[in-house]
Amino acid sequence: MSRALIRQMGQIRAALLAGDAPMALDAIDALARTAARKGIDAPTREALEPGLADLRALAEASLRGAQQAAEQVRAIVQAARSLQTYDSLGRRTVSETRANAPQRF
């Protein structure tokens, strides 16, 4: 099995665990270039498949986490935009606020 492929898979895994998307994408591109340049024979492919399955699971978990974080940010912004308070008679009043739209980071 190619040491370069194993090293690159390790870099992808480390980037996914660190939450570094640009580094993970760069490592995936490098892995694809190496595989295209050198080719992958059947025994190597079989040996790499468990690692690739692990990387797919990590990437999917990372995506789910990012989606949940985005949902929480949307909920916080929505709550901040419509603050509900009560006056001295117990009547509910709604004060619309203008919160800045969330930015991608």
N, CA and C atoms as an extended XYZ file, in Angstrom:
315
Properties=species:S:1:pos:R:3:atomname:S:1:resname:S:1:resid:I:1 pbc="F F F"
N         0.849       -1.180        0.000 N   MET     1
C         0.000        0.000        0.000 CA  MET     1
C         0.891        1.238        0.000 C   MET     1
N         0.453        2.248       -0.681 N   SER     2
C         1.236        3.461       -0.833 CA  SER     2
C         1.299        4.240        0.479 C   SER     2
N         2.507        4.560        0.876 N   ARG     3
C         2.685        5.344        2.113 CA  ARG     3
C         2.118        6.745        1.953 C   ARG     3
N         2.215        7.288        0.743 N   ALA     4
C         1.677        8.634        0.495 CA  ALA     4
C         0.166        8.659        0.728 C   ALA     4
N        -0.534        7.625        0.263 N   LEU     5
C        -1.985        7.568        0.452 CA  LEU     5
C        -2.336        7.445        1.932 C   LEU     5
N        -1.598        6.622        2.641 N   ILE     6
C        -1.845        6.447        4.081 CA  ILE     6
C        -1.583        7.753        4.826 C   ILE     6
N        -0.501        8.434        4.482 N   ARG     7
C        -0.170        9.713        5.124 CA  ARG     7
C        -1.247       10.750        4.838 C   ARG     7
N        -1.699       10.803        3.583 N   GLN     8
C        -2.721       11.778        3.223 CA  GLN     8
C        -4.056       11.477        3.904 C   GLN     8
N        -4.396       10.214        4.052 N   MET     9
C        -5.620        9.868        4.776 CA  MET     9
C        -5.505       10.286        6.239 C   MET     9
N        -4.322       10.145        6.807 N   GLY    10
C        -4.097       10.598        8.177 CA  GLY    10
C        -4.253       12.108        8.305 C   GLY    10
N        -3.781       12.841        7.292 N   GLN    11
C        -3.934       14.300        7.305 CA  GLN    11
C        -5.404       14.700        7.198 C   GLN    11
N        -6.157       13.990        6.374 N   ILE    12
C        -7.593       14.280        6.252 CA  ILE    12
C        -8.281       14.035        7.586 C   ILE    12
N        -7.966       12.904        8.204 N   ARG    13
C        -8.579       12.562        9.493 CA  ARG    13
C        -8.255       13.623       10.547 C   ARG    13
N        -6.998       14.036       10.610 N   ALA    14
C        -6.594       15.042       11.595 CA  ALA    14
C        -7.318       16.362       11.355 C   ALA    14
N        -7.458       16.743       10.083 N   ALA    15
C        -8.145       17.996        9.766 CA  ALA    15
C        -9.629       17.927       10.134 C   ALA    15
N       -10.263       16.787        9.874 N   LEU    16
C       -11.676       16.638       10.231 CA  LEU    16
C       -11.871       16.681       11.744 C   LEU    16
N       -10.982       16.012       12.467 N   LEU    17
C       -11.098       16.012       13.924 CA  LEU    17
C       -10.834       17.390       14.512 C   LEU    17
N        -9.973       18.166       13.848 N   ALA    18
C        -9.666       19.516       14.318 CA  ALA    18
C       -10.714       20.529       13.875 C   ALA    18
N       -11.609       20.122       12.982 N   GLY    19
C       -12.624       21.043       12.486 CA  GLY    19
C       -12.071       22.050       11.490 C   GLY    19
N       -10.966       21.711       10.849 N   ASP    20
C       -10.318       22.605        9.893 CA  ASP    20
C       -10.738       22.203        8.477 C   ASP    20
N       -11.851       22.765        7.998 N   ALA    21
C       -12.400       22.396        6.696 CA  ALA    21
C       -11.457       22.712        5.541 C   ALA    21
N       -10.835       23.902        5.499 N   PRO    22
C        -9.929       24.162        4.366 CA  PRO    22
C        -8.763       23.168        4.305 C   PRO    22
N        -8.218       22.828        5.455 N   MET    23
C        -7.114       21.870        5.473 CA  MET    23
C        -7.600       20.484        5.019 C   MET    23
N        -8.806       20.105        5.442 N   ALA    24
C        -9.364       18.812        5.031 CA  ALA    24
C        -9.581       18.778        3.523 C   ALA    24
N       -10.113       19.859        2.956 N   LEU    25
C       -10.324       19.902        1.507 CA  LEU    25
C        -9.009       19.841        0.750 C   LEU    25
N        -7.993       20.542        1.246 N   ASP    26
C        -6.677       20.486        0.603 CA  ASP    26
C        -6.109       19.067        0.648 C   ASP    26
N        -6.262       18.405        1.790 N   ALA    27
C        -5.750       17.039        1.931 CA  ALA    27
C        -6.519       16.069        1.036 C   ALA    27
N        -7.837       16.276        0.900 N   ILE    28
C        -8.636       15.416        0.005 CA  ILE    28
C        -8.192       15.610       -1.444 C   ILE    28
N        -7.955       16.868       -1.827 N   ASP    29
C        -7.466       17.141       -3.183 CA  ASP    29
C        -6.109       16.473       -3.423 C   ASP    29
N        -5.236       16.543       -2.438 N   ALA    30
C        -3.920       15.914       -2.567 CA  ALA    30
C        -4.055       14.400       -2.697 C   ALA    30
N        -4.958       13.810       -1.926 N   LEU    31
C        -5.195       12.372       -2.009 CA  LEU    31
C        -5.707       11.999       -3.398 C   LEU    31
N        -6.632       12.778       -3.931 N   ALA    32
C        -7.177       12.493       -5.256 CA  ALA    32
C        -6.098       12.629       -6.335 C   ALA    32
N        -5.245       13.658       -6.211 N   ARG    33
C        -4.166       13.826       -7.183 CA  ARG    33
C        -3.181       12.650       -7.129 C   ARG    33
N        -2.835       12.240       -5.925 N   THR    34
C        -1.904       11.112       -5.770 CA  THR    34
C        -2.512        9.841       -6.336 C   THR    34
N        -3.787        9.593       -6.040 N   ALA    35
C        -4.454        8.389       -6.547 CA  ALA    35
C        -4.545        8.420       -8.071 C   ALA    35
N        -4.823        9.594       -8.638 N   ALA    36
C        -4.916        9.703      -10.093 CA  ALA    36
C        -3.552        9.522      -10.750 C   ALA    36
N        -2.522       10.057      -10.122 N   ARG    37
C        -1.180        9.995      -10.690 CA  ARG    37
C        -0.605        8.576      -10.616 C   ARG    37
N        -0.739        7.942       -9.462 N   LYS    38
C        -0.119        6.630       -9.256 CA  LYS    38
C        -1.064        5.480       -9.552 C   LYS    38
N        -2.375        5.750       -9.492 N   GLY    39
C        -3.340        4.678       -9.676 CA  GLY    39
C        -3.482        3.847       -8.404 C   GLY    39
N        -4.593        3.169       -8.286 N   ILE    40
C        -4.839        2.326       -7.111 CA  ILE    40
C        -5.218        0.941       -7.618 C   ILE    40
N        -4.415       -0.063       -7.254 N   ASP    41
C        -4.735       -1.426       -7.647 CA  ASP    41
C        -5.771       -2.016       -6.686 C   ASP    41
N        -6.319       -3.160       -7.032 N   ALA    42
C        -7.401       -3.767       -6.250 CA  ALA    42
C        -7.011       -4.062       -4.800 C   ALA    42
N        -5.834       -4.651       -4.527 N   PRO    43
C        -5.485       -4.915       -3.123 CA  PRO    43
C        -5.342       -3.627       -2.301 C   PRO    43
N        -4.771       -2.587       -2.911 N   THR    44
C        -4.630       -1.317       -2.202 CA  THR    44
C        -5.997       -0.710       -1.927 C   THR    44
N        -6.888       -0.789       -2.911 N   ARG    45
C        -8.236       -0.255       -2.746 CA  ARG    45
C        -8.948       -0.953       -1.585 C   ARG    45
N        -8.828       -2.269       -1.516 N   GLU    46
C        -9.462       -3.019       -0.427 CA  GLU    46
C        -8.867       -2.642        0.927 C   GLU    46
N        -7.567       -2.395        0.944 N   ALA    47
C        -6.913       -2.017        2.199 CA  ALA    47
C        -7.305       -0.603        2.633 C   ALA    47
N        -7.540        0.290        1.666 N   LEU    48
C        -7.886        1.673        1.990 CA  LEU    48
C        -9.363        1.864        2.320 C   LEU    48
N       -10.220        0.966        1.872 N   GLU    49
C       -11.669        1.156        2.031 CA  GLU    49
C       -12.118        1.345        3.482 C   GLU    49
N       -11.620        0.588        4.476 N   PRO    50
C       -12.050        0.841        5.861 CA  PRO    50
C       -11.684        2.255        6.330 C   PRO    50
N       -10.515        2.714        5.952 N   GLY    51
C       -10.111        4.067        6.321 CA  GLY    51
C       -10.978        5.124        5.652 C   GLY    51
N       -11.309        4.892        4.384 N   LEU    52
C       -12.182        5.829        3.672 CA  LEU    52
C       -13.587        5.842        4.278 C   LEU    52
N       -14.066        4.685        4.699 N   ALA    53
C       -15.382        4.624        5.345 CA  ALA    53
C       -15.359        5.422        6.654 C   ALA    53
N       -14.255        5.322        7.383 N   ASP    54
C       -14.102        6.086        8.626 CA  ASP    54
C       -14.089        7.586        8.333 C   ASP    54
N       -13.381        7.988        7.277 N   LEU    55
C       -13.334        9.403        6.902 CA  LEU    55
C       -14.715        9.908        6.478 C   LEU    55
N       -15.472        9.073        5.759 N   ARG    56
C       -16.832        9.466        5.373 CA  ARG    56
C       -17.702        9.677        6.606 C   ARG    56
N       -17.574        8.788        7.576 N   ALA    57
C       -18.363        8.920        8.810 CA  ALA    57
C       -17.980       10.197        9.558 C   ALA    57
N       -16.690       10.502        9.623 N   LEU    58
C       -16.237       11.729       10.285 CA  LEU    58
C       -16.760       12.969        9.564 C   LEU    58
N       -16.706       12.950        8.234 N   ALA    59
C       -17.181       14.096        7.456 CA  ALA    59
C       -18.686       14.296        7.644 C   ALA    59
N       -19.446       13.212        7.670 N   GLU    60
C       -20.892       13.321        7.878 CA  GLU    60
C       -21.201       13.844        9.276 C   GLU    60
N       -20.461       13.384       10.267 N   ALA    61
C       -20.666       13.871       11.635 CA  ALA    61
C       -20.323       15.355       11.728 C   ALA    61
N       -19.277       15.766       11.032 N   SER    62
C       -18.894       17.173       11.011 CA  SER    62
C       -19.986       18.011       10.365 C   SER    62
N       -20.555       17.519        9.281 N   LEU    63
C       -21.646       18.233        8.610 CA  LEU    63
C       -22.863       18.354        9.519 C   LEU    63
N       -23.230       17.272       10.189 N   ARG    64
C       -24.377       17.331       11.113 CA  ARG    64
C       -24.128       18.337       12.230 C   ARG    64
N       -22.918       18.361       12.760 N   GLY    65
C       -22.594       19.322       13.819 CA  GLY    65
C       -22.686       20.758       13.333 C   GLY    65
N       -22.201       21.008       12.121 N   ALA    66
C       -22.271       22.361       11.558 CA  ALA    66
C       -23.723       22.766       11.319 C   ALA    66
N       -24.536       21.833       10.851 N   GLN    67
C       -25.948       22.137       10.631 CA  GLN    67
C       -26.662       22.433       11.952 C   GLN    67
N       -26.356       21.683       12.994 N   GLN    68
C       -26.966       21.931       14.303 CA  GLN    68
C       -26.536       23.281       14.844 C   GLN    68
N       -25.279       23.647       14.662 N   ALA    69
C       -24.803       24.951       15.123 CA  ALA    69
C       -25.517       26.067       14.374 C   ALA    69
N       -25.710       25.901       13.069 N   ALA    70
C       -26.423       26.907       12.289 CA  ALA    70
C       -27.872       27.034       12.764 C   ALA    70
N       -28.505       25.914       13.080 N   GLU    71
C       -29.876       25.939       13.609 CA  GLU    71
C       -29.939       26.711       14.929 C   GLU    71
N       -28.974       26.482       15.790 N   GLN    72
C       -28.950       27.183       17.074 CA  GLN    72
C       -28.741       28.675       16.885 C   GLN    72
N       -27.885       29.054       15.960 N   VAL    73
C       -27.666       30.477       15.685 CA  VAL    73
C       -28.948       31.106       15.154 C   VAL    73
N       -29.636       30.402       14.245 N   ARG    74
C       -30.908       30.930       13.725 CA  ARG    74
C       -31.922       31.103       14.851 C   ARG    74
N       -32.001       30.146       15.767 N   ALA    75
C       -32.942       30.245       16.879 CA  ALA    75
C       -32.596       31.416       17.791 C   ALA    75
N       -31.327       31.623       18.043 N   ILE    76
C       -30.896       32.741       18.894 CA  ILE    76
C       -31.232       34.068       18.239 C   ILE    76
N       -30.967       34.176       16.934 N   VAL    77
C       -31.279       35.420       16.215 CA  VAL    77
C       -32.781       35.666       16.215 C   VAL    77
N       -33.569       34.620       15.991 N   GLN    78
C       -35.026       34.771       16.006 CA  GLN    78
C       -35.509       35.211       17.384 C   GLN    78
N       -34.952       34.629       18.423 N   ALA    79
C       -35.348       35.024       19.776 CA  ALA    79
C       -34.948       36.464       20.064 C   ALA    79
N       -33.801       36.874       19.587 N   ALA    80
C       -33.347       38.244       19.824 CA  ALA    80
C       -34.185       39.260       19.059 C   ALA    80
N       -34.719       38.850       17.919 N   ARG    81
C       -35.513       39.778       17.113 CA  ARG    81
C       -36.892       40.038       17.701 C   ARG    81
N       -37.405       39.128       18.466 N   SER    82
C       -38.747       39.343       19.013 CA  SER    82
C       -38.725       39.123       20.527 C   SER    82
N       -38.249       40.104       21.233 N   LEU    83
C       -38.221       40.030       22.692 CA  LEU    83
C       -39.623       40.287       23.223 C   LEU    83
N       -40.071       39.401       24.100 N   GLN    84
C       -41.407       39.554       24.668 CA  GLN    84
C       -41.269       39.983       26.127 C   GLN    84
N       -41.999       41.038       26.486 N   THR    85
C       -41.970       41.524       27.860 CA  THR    85
C       -43.398       41.748       28.330 C   THR    85
N       -43.564       41.959       29.592 N   TYR    86
C       -44.881       42.190       30.190 CA  TYR    86
C       -44.887       43.555       30.866 C   TYR    86
N       -46.038       44.250       30.735 N   ASP    87
C       -46.137       45.552       31.388 CA  ASP    87
C       -46.634       45.368       32.820 C   ASP    87
N       -46.883       46.479       33.533 N   SER    88
C       -47.273       46.404       34.948 CA  SER    88
C       -48.640       45.754       35.140 C   SER    88
N       -49.472       45.691       34.118 N   LEU    89
C       -50.783       45.053       34.219 CA  LEU    89
C       -50.769       43.588       33.778 C   LEU    89
N       -49.615       43.099       33.422 N   GLY    90
C       -49.502       41.696       33.033 CA  GLY    90
C       -49.776       41.446       31.564 C   GLY    90
N       -49.904       42.505       30.798 N   ARG    91
C       -50.135       42.334       29.361 CA  ARG    91
C       -48.798       42.122       28.654 C   ARG    91
N       -48.819       41.215       27.721 N   ARG    92
C       -47.597       40.929       26.991 CA  ARG    92
C       -47.422       41.943       25.863 C   ARG    92
N       -46.237       42.463       25.757 N   THR    93
C       -45.903       43.353       24.644 CA  THR    93
C       -44.718       42.757       23.899 C   THR    93
N       -44.751       42.909       22.606 N   VAL    94
C       -43.677       42.375       21.765 CA  VAL    94
C       -42.914       43.551       21.185 C   VAL    94
N       -41.617       43.545       21.400 N   SER    95
C       -40.751       44.593       20.865 CA  SER    95
C       -39.875       43.988       19.789 C   SER    95
N       -40.116       44.404       18.562 N   GLU    96
C       -39.281       43.924       17.464 CA  GLU    96
C       -37.930       44.622       17.524 C   GLU    96
N       -36.886       43.860       17.368 N   THR    97
C       -35.549       44.429       17.347 CA  THR    97
C       -34.905       44.091       16.015 C   THR    97
N       -33.971       44.888       15.613 N   ARG    98
C       -33.235       44.649       14.377 CA  ARG    98
C       -31.865       44.095       14.728 C   ARG    98
N       -31.742       42.799       14.623 N   ALA    99
C       -30.445       42.170       14.855 CA  ALA    99
C       -29.720       42.060       13.530 C   ALA    99
N       -28.433       42.177       13.557 N   ASN   100
C       -27.653       42.006       12.349 CA  ASN   100
C       -27.796       40.570       11.855 C   ASN   100
N       -27.868       40.412       10.568 N   ALA   101
C       -27.981       39.080        9.991 CA  ALA   101
C       -26.695       38.294       10.290 C   ALA   101
N       -26.820       37.002       10.606 N   PRO   102
C       -25.623       36.217       10.898 CA  PRO   102
C       -24.743       36.110        9.656 C   PRO   102
N       -23.449       36.099        9.884 N   GLN   103
C       -22.481       36.014        8.791 CA  GLN   103
C       -21.817       34.643        8.833 C   GLN   103
N       -21.436       34.154        7.682 N   ARG   104
C       -20.701       32.887        7.638 CA  ARG   104
C       -19.302       33.103        8.166 C   ARG   104
N       -18.778       32.101        8.844 N   PHE   105
C       -17.419       32.196        9.349 CA  PHE   105
C       -16.644       30.969        8.989 C   PHE   105
